[in-house]
């Protein structure tokens, strides 16, 4: 029976790798874990010593009624969605132009007037 206990103890040591010396990688992991735990403890101690949690901060102010101002800024080139070429079906001298650049126009609106006397001469 003692022989079985000795054999069982050796099996346990072999499974747990207790019979082998620790390698450099294992030592590095142990040291890295210890340093990490130490750093976490130092950070916790500093945050508790200030008496406040720095992640939670409230600013309070008196309520003031006022207007809301919205400002929109943009850069770039402005181009129309629909662009129409305007031409004439008659020739003649332009007497007056009733609209200017960038004016809004509607369907059927007169944009320019031709000199009726000059137009009759060329017909």
C-alpha positions as CSV (number, residue, x, y, z in Angstrom):
1,X,0.0,0.0,0.0
2,X,2.9,2.4,0.8
3,X,4.2,1.6,-2.7
4,X,0.9,2.7,-4.3
5,X,0.9,5.9,-2.2
6,X,4.5,6.7,-3.3
7,X,3.6,5.9,-6.9
8,X,0.5,8.1,-6.7
9,X,2.5,11.0,-5.2
10,X,5.0,10.8,-8.0
11,X,2.2,10.8,-10.6
12,X,0.7,13.9,-9.0
13,X,4.1,15.7,-9.0
14,X,4.6,14.8,-12.6
15,X,1.1,16.0,-13.7
16,X,1.6,19.3,-11.7
17,X,5.2,19.6,-13.0
18,X,6.4,19.9,-9.5
19,X,9.5,17.8,-10.2
20,X,10.8,20.2,-12.9
21,X,12.5,23.5,-12.2
22,X,10.7,26.6,-13.3
23,X,11.7,27.9,-16.7
24,X,12.5,31.5,-17.6
25,X,9.1,32.0,-19.1
26,X,7.4,30.9,-15.9
27,X,9.5,33.2,-13.8
28,X,8.7,36.1,-16.2
29,X,5.0,35.4,-15.9
30,X,5.2,35.4,-12.1
31,X,7.2,38.7,-12.0
32,X,4.8,40.3,-14.6
33,X,1.8,39.2,-12.5
34,X,3.4,40.5,-9.3
35,X,4.2,43.9,-10.9
36,X,0.7,44.2,-12.4
37,X,-0.9,43.5,-9.0
38,X,1.4,46.0,-7.4
39,X,0.6,48.7,-9.9
40,X,-3.1,48.1,-9.5
41,X,-2.8,48.4,-5.7
42,X,-0.9,51.7,-6.1
43,X,-3.5,53.2,-8.4
44,X,-6.3,52.1,-6.1
45,X,-4.5,53.7,-3.1
46,X,-4.0,57.0,-4.9
47,X,-7.6,57.2,-6.1
48,X,-8.9,56.4,-2.6
49,X,-6.5,58.9,-0.9
50,X,-8.0,61.8,-2.9
51,X,-11.5,61.1,-1.4
52,X,-13.2,61.4,-4.8
53,X,-13.6,59.2,-7.8
54,X,-11.9,61.2,-10.7
55,X,-14.1,59.5,-13.2
56,X,-17.3,61.0,-11.7
57,X,-17.5,64.8,-11.7
58,X,-20.6,67.0,-11.6
59,X,-20.7,70.7,-12.5
60,X,-23.8,72.6,-11.3
61,X,-25.1,76.0,-12.5
62,X,-28.1,78.2,-12.2
63,X,-30.8,77.9,-14.9
64,X,-30.8,80.8,-17.3
65,X,-33.5,81.4,-19.9
66,X,-32.3,82.7,-23.3
67,X,-32.4,82.3,-27.0
68,X,-30.7,79.4,-28.8
69,X,-28.4,80.4,-31.6
70,X,-27.6,77.9,-34.3
71,X,-24.7,78.6,-36.6
72,X,-24.0,76.6,-39.7
73,X,-20.7,77.0,-41.6
74,X,-19.7,75.3,-44.8
75,X,-17.0,75.4,-47.5
76,X,-17.1,74.4,-51.1
77,X,-18.6,75.2,-54.4
78,X,-22.3,75.8,-54.6
79,X,-24.0,74.4,-57.8
80,X,-27.6,74.2,-58.8
81,X,-29.6,71.0,-58.7
82,X,-31.2,71.7,-62.0
83,X,-29.6,73.9,-64.6
84,X,-31.4,75.1,-67.8
85,X,-29.9,76.7,-70.9
86,X,-31.8,79.8,-71.9
87,X,-31.8,80.7,-75.6
88,X,-34.0,82.8,-78.0
89,X,-35.9,81.8,-81.0
90,X,-35.9,85.3,-82.4
91,X,-33.0,87.7,-83.1
92,X,-32.9,91.3,-82.3
93,X,-31.5,94.0,-80.0
94,X,-32.1,93.5,-76.3
95,X,-33.9,96.6,-75.0
96,X,-33.9,95.6,-71.3
97,X,-33.0,92.8,-68.9
98,X,-35.5,92.4,-66.2
99,X,-33.6,90.0,-63.9
100,X,-30.0,89.8,-62.6
101,X,-27.7,87.0,-61.7
102,X,-28.8,84.8,-58.8
103,X,-32.4,86.1,-58.9
104,X,-35.2,83.6,-58.4
105,X,-37.3,83.2,-61.5
106,X,-40.7,81.4,-62.1
107,X,-42.1,79.7,-65.1
108,X,-43.4,82.1,-67.7
109,X,-41.6,85.1,-66.2
110,X,-40.1,87.6,-68.6
111,X,-36.4,87.7,-68.4
112,X,-35.5,90.2,-71.2
113,X,-37.3,92.5,-73.7
114,X,-36.3,92.9,-77.3
115,X,-36.5,96.2,-79.2
116,X,-39.6,95.7,-81.3
117,X,-38.6,98.1,-84.1
118,X,-35.3,96.4,-84.7
119,X,-36.9,93.0,-84.7
120,X,-39.4,94.0,-87.4
121,X,-36.6,95.3,-89.7
122,X,-34.9,91.9,-89.9
123,X,-37.9,89.9,-90.6
